[in-house]
């Protein structure tokens, strides 16, 4: 079976710890629930991601070398 999360086209997904999450929420002046959502069953998520966690996704970008987005893990 193929591990989709290790495919070269899947961007890096990292679960944020609470300190990093607080910094992001303060920087953007938002609540955790204001973040875009990602389902727990998404094959690109790390195995340790649980419902309620926030995942940092680092993608390649044509205009700004890399683009960072954050997603809240839901069921």
C-alpha positions as CSV (number, residue, x, y, z in Angstrom):
1,X,0.0,0.0,0.0
2,X,1.2,3.5,-0.8
3,X,1.7,6.2,1.9
4,X,0.1,9.2,0.3
5,X,1.5,11.6,2.9
6,X,5.0,10.8,1.7
7,X,4.3,11.6,-2.0
8,X,6.5,14.4,-3.4
9,X,3.5,16.4,-4.5
10,X,1.9,16.5,-1.0
11,X,3.0,19.6,0.9
12,X,4.6,19.4,4.4
13,X,1.9,19.0,7.1
14,X,2.9,19.7,10.8
15,X,0.8,19.6,13.9
16,X,1.3,22.9,15.9
17,X,1.9,22.7,19.6
18,X,-0.1,25.0,21.9
19,X,2.6,27.8,22.1
20,X,2.9,28.0,18.3
21,X,-0.8,28.0,17.9
22,X,-1.3,30.8,20.4
23,X,1.3,32.9,18.4
24,X,-0.6,32.3,15.2
25,X,-4.0,33.1,16.7
26,X,-2.6,36.3,18.2
27,X,-0.8,37.3,15.0
28,X,-4.0,36.9,12.9
29,X,-6.4,38.1,15.7
30,X,-8.6,35.1,15.2
31,X,-10.0,32.1,17.2
32,X,-9.2,28.5,16.5
33,X,-12.6,27.9,15.0
34,X,-12.1,30.7,12.5
35,X,-9.4,28.7,10.7
36,X,-10.3,26.8,7.5
37,X,-11.0,23.1,8.2
38,X,-9.4,19.8,7.2
39,X,-11.0,16.4,7.8
40,X,-9.2,13.9,10.0
41,X,-9.5,11.3,7.3
42,X,-7.4,13.4,4.9
43,X,-4.6,11.1,3.9
44,X,-2.0,13.9,3.9
45,X,-2.4,14.5,7.6
46,X,0.3,13.3,10.0
47,X,-0.7,10.2,12.0
48,X,-0.5,12.1,15.3
49,X,-3.1,14.7,14.2
50,X,-6.3,14.6,16.2
51,X,-9.6,16.4,16.0
52,X,-9.1,19.9,17.4
53,X,-5.5,20.1,16.4
54,X,-4.2,22.8,14.1
55,X,-2.0,21.8,11.2
56,X,0.6,24.0,9.5
57,X,0.9,23.4,5.8
58,X,3.9,24.7,3.9
59,X,3.4,24.7,0.1
60,X,5.6,25.8,-2.8
61,X,4.4,29.1,-4.3
62,X,5.1,30.7,-7.7
63,X,5.0,34.2,-6.2
64,X,6.5,33.9,-2.7
65,X,8.9,30.9,-2.6
66,X,6.7,29.2,0.0
67,X,3.1,29.7,1.3
68,X,2.0,28.8,4.8
69,X,-1.6,28.0,5.6
70,X,-3.2,26.7,8.8
71,X,-6.1,24.2,9.1
72,X,-8.2,23.0,12.0
73,X,-8.7,19.2,12.1
74,X,-12.3,18.1,12.3
75,X,-14.0,14.7,12.1
